[in-house]
Amino acid sequence: RVQLVESGGGSVQAGGSLRLSCAVSGYTNSHYCMGWFRQAPGNEREGVAGIYTGSNSLYYRDSVKGRFTISRDSAQNTLYLQMNSLNIEDTGMYYCAADGPPCSISAPSSHFRYWGQGTQVTVSS
C-alpha cells in the first residue's frame, strides 16, 4: 500500500537550484526512514540524503553537504530535496525511497523497500 511519486526534476545551469518532491502514501501512522538516491550513467545508485521521521535525524552524502537540504512535510506526507549550487556531477536520475521500521537513514539502496519511479536532474556548465 506504500506509494512514492517524485517530481521537480529538470535541466539547470551549474550554480542553479532545483527542489525535488516525493509524495508518499501508506506510511502516515508510523515512523520510518526516507532517502534520496541518484544514479548517473555508468555509476551505481548512491545515497544522497536521508531523514528519519521519528526524530528528524538527517544524513547527507559528503559531496552535497552545505548545498542540499532534505526535509519532510508531515501534514502533506511529502518529502523534499532542496538542491542549491548544483554541479555537473549532480546530474542523474533521482529516486526517493522509504524503509522500515526498523531502518537506517544511511543504509545503502539495497536496504530500502519502497521506491518511486525517479525524476531526471541535468546540470549543464
C-alpha positions as CSV (number, residue, x, y, z in Angstrom):
1,R,0.0,0.0,0.0
2,V,3.0,2.3,0.1
3,Q,3.5,4.6,-2.9
4,L,6.1,7.2,-3.7
5,V,6.0,9.6,-6.6
6,E,8.8,12.0,-7.4
7,S,8.6,15.3,-9.2
8,G,10.5,18.5,-9.7
9,G,13.5,17.4,-11.8
10,G,14.7,19.3,-14.8
11,S,17.6,21.0,-16.6
12,V,19.5,23.8,-14.9
13,Q,22.8,25.6,-15.3
14,A,25.7,25.0,-12.9
15,G,25.1,27.1,-9.8
16,G,21.4,26.9,-10.1
17,S,18.8,25.3,-7.9
18,L,16.0,22.7,-8.0
19,R,13.6,21.3,-5.5
20,L,12.5,17.7,-5.8
21,S,9.3,16.5,-4.2
22,C,8.2,13.0,-3.3
23,A,4.5,12.4,-2.5
24,V,4.2,9.5,0.0
25,S,1.2,7.4,0.8
26,G,0.8,4.4,3.2
27,Y,3.2,5.5,5.9
28,T,1.1,8.0,7.8
29,N,0.8,6.0,11.0
30,S,4.4,5.1,11.8
31,H,8.0,6.4,11.9
32,Y,10.3,5.3,9.1
33,C,13.3,6.2,7.1
34,M,13.2,8.1,3.8
35,G,16.0,8.8,1.5
36,W,17.0,10.4,-1.8
37,F,19.2,8.4,-4.1
38,R,20.7,9.2,-7.5
39,Q,22.2,7.2,-10.4
40,A,24.3,8.6,-13.2
41,P,25.0,6.7,-16.4
42,G,27.7,4.1,-15.7
43,N,27.5,4.6,-12.0
44,E,26.0,2.7,-9.1
45,R,22.9,4.1,-7.3
46,E,24.2,6.2,-4.4
47,G,22.6,7.7,-1.3
48,V,22.3,11.5,-1.4
49,A,20.4,12.3,1.8
50,G,18.2,10.6,4.4
51,I,15.7,11.5,7.1
52,Y,14.2,9.6,10.0
53,T,10.6,10.7,10.6
54,G,10.7,9.9,14.3
55,S,13.4,12.3,15.3
56,N,14.2,14.2,12.1
57,S,17.7,12.9,12.2
58,L,19.5,13.7,8.9
59,Y,22.1,12.1,6.7
60,Y,23.9,13.8,3.8
61,R,26.5,12.5,1.4
62,D,29.7,14.4,1.9
63,S,29.6,15.9,-1.6
64,V,26.3,17.5,-1.1
65,K,26.7,18.8,2.5
66,G,26.0,22.6,2.6
67,R,24.3,22.5,-0.7
68,F,21.3,20.1,-0.4
69,T,18.6,20.1,2.3
70,I,16.3,17.1,2.9
71,S,13.0,17.9,4.7
72,R,9.6,16.5,5.2
73,D,6.1,18.0,5.4
74,S,4.4,15.5,7.7
75,A,1.0,17.1,7.2
76,Q,1.2,16.7,3.4
77,N,3.2,13.4,3.6
78,T,5.7,14.9,1.2
79,L,9.5,14.5,1.1
80,Y,11.6,17.3,-0.3
81,L,15.2,17.7,-1.5
82,Q,16.3,21.3,-2.0
83,M,19.3,21.4,-4.2
84,N,21.4,24.6,-4.4
85,S,24.7,25.4,-6.1
86,L,24.3,22.5,-8.4
87,N,27.3,21.0,-10.1
88,I,27.7,18.9,-13.3
89,E,28.4,16.0,-11.0
90,D,24.9,16.2,-9.6
91,T,23.4,15.1,-12.9
92,G,21.5,11.8,-12.7
93,M,18.2,10.1,-12.1
94,Y,17.0,10.9,-8.6
95,Y,14.8,8.5,-6.7
96,C,13.0,8.7,-3.3
97,A,12.8,5.6,-1.2
98,A,11.3,4.5,2.1
99,D,12.2,1.7,4.6
100,G,11.3,0.3,7.9
101,P,10.8,0.4,10.7
102,P,13.4,-0.6,11.7
103,C,15.8,1.2,9.3
104,S,18.9,3.3,8.9
105,I,18.9,6.6,7.0
106,S,22.4,6.0,5.8
107,A,21.8,2.4,4.6
108,P,22.6,1.5,1.0
109,S,19.9,1.4,-1.6
110,S,19.5,-2.3,-1.4
111,H,18.1,-1.9,2.2
112,F,15.2,0.3,1.1
113,R,11.9,-1.4,0.5
114,Y,9.8,1.1,-1.4
115,W,10.8,3.2,-4.4
116,G,9.5,5.9,-6.6
117,Q,9.8,6.0,-10.3
118,G,12.6,8.6,-10.5
119,T,12.9,12.1,-11.8
120,Q,15.8,13.3,-14.0
121,V,18.1,16.1,-13.0
122,T,20.5,17.5,-15.6
123,V,23.1,20.2,-14.8
124,S,25.0,21.9,-17.6
125,S,28.0,24.2,-17.5
